[in-house]
Amino acid sequence: MLQRALPFGLEEYADRLARTRASMAARGMDLLIVVDPANMAWLTGYDGWSFYVHQGVIVPMDGDPIWWGRGIDENGARLTTWLADDNIRAYADDFVQSRERHPMEDLSRLIAAEGWDKGRIGVEMDCFQFPAAAFAALRRGLPDARFVDAGGLVNWLRSIKSAQEIAFMRKAARIVESMYDVIFARARPGLRKNELVGDLVRAGIVGTDAFGGDYPAIAPIVPSGEEASTSHLTWNDKPLRKGEATYFEIAGCHRRYHAPLCRTIHLGKPPAHVLNAEAALLDGLAAGIEAARAGNRACDVAAALFAVFERAGIAKDSRCGYSVGLGYPPDWGERTISFRRSDETELKPGMTFHFMPGIWADGWGVAITETILIRETGAAEPLADVPRAICVID
């Protein structure tokens, strides 16, 4: 008999399902098709690297959801979800990457067989895992249904974390601390970056003596020198060089929950412009964390950071943070709340963010960030404990 390994109790899943249905009702939906793997995991516990093929969780207004996916992943759903076997449905393998048929044809038949084909069906329109061909196939297969955009419905419900979710993120923070211990101990001029990344990735997977790590939703971002003038370069096999800054955007991950953290190293004495950027980032982080309080707004955090930058003569007005937690590739962000001037979302206890100010200039860059938890009272809590100042290595 398959042994289930649920990360949360059944009561928590029941509460998540009830809140999802309340949001569905508020939007006039009769059925919801969830294809975002993080949303699938949040609702059912499903955890597998199968998001490269079509899959989903089908949520009716009554009864348990249905997991639907590729046949070879069926036992994965039995192992990782709370659903009964009758609510785990699979399609044949000849649907996979076929030019003659589409998996959504199978899903359409399932929906019709359940009598759900004439209602208002919510689909996650702006989701990595829901391409145009999938929507077209669903519309062909369900001509009497009315489709509505359910983008963000489940994502927004995930924004306030439960006690167990926060516990997982705290473990992820312990893991990212150990990853930076490796970076600070190993980084030296002449060391190839791929070797350093190999060591830090190993630390992230090994975790601690008490718990292990998981694969993060984003590969390590490790640009050096001129590469650090941009924000999303990974690594190469070039050696670290004297006189260059390298910043790291990495995350500890435990049970799919992330604690991202950026720090910067400099090989040799940093020049004045790097030190000026560091000072602005340190003061801006402190100001933003102070503003990140329950009852304040996301834009208040951005405004506090940008005020420090403006006093330092630094021009920056892009997003400087986002809601974070449960995630699968290609993103650990929840794609909901952003720290920027235009986002007036109220901050509430239990929300978690990657507060991510970075300075990218011509020929160089510096990034120092924190994953923070909005508390009941007082300023936000940084989950990790890693020195923020640039680590200078001779």
Salt bridges, closest charged atoms under 4 A:
GLU12 OE2 - ARG16 NH2 2.72
ASP15 OD2 - ARG19 NE 3.08
ASP36 OD2 - ARG335 NH2 2.33
GLU74 OE2 - ARG78 NH2 3.11
ASP85 OD1 - ARG4 NH2 3.81
ASP85 OD1 - ARG78 NE 3.35
ASP93 OD1 - ARG70 NE 2.66
GLU114 OE2 - ARG89 NH2 3.09
ASP117 OD2 - LYS118 NZ 3.43
GLU165 OE2 - ARG16 NH2 3.63
GLU177 OE2 - ARG174 NH2 2.75
GLU195 OE2 - ARG192 NE 2.97
ASP199 OD2 - ARG186 NE 2.60
ASP214 OD2 - ARG256 NH1 3.14
GLU227 OE1 - LYS193 NZ 2.88
GLU244 OE2 - ARG241 NH2 2.68
GLU290 OE2 - ARG293 NH2 2.40
ASP300 OD1 - ARG297 NH2 2.97
GLU310 OE2 - ARG341 NH2 3.02
ASP317 OD1 - ARG341 NE 2.57
ASP331 OD2 - ARG335 NH1 3.71
GLU334 OE2 - LYS161 NZ 3.08
GLU344 OE2 - ARG297 NH1 3.99
GLU370 OE2 - ARG263 NH2 2.76
GLU370 OE2 - ARG388 NE 2.74
GLU381 OE2 - ARG170 NH1 2.65
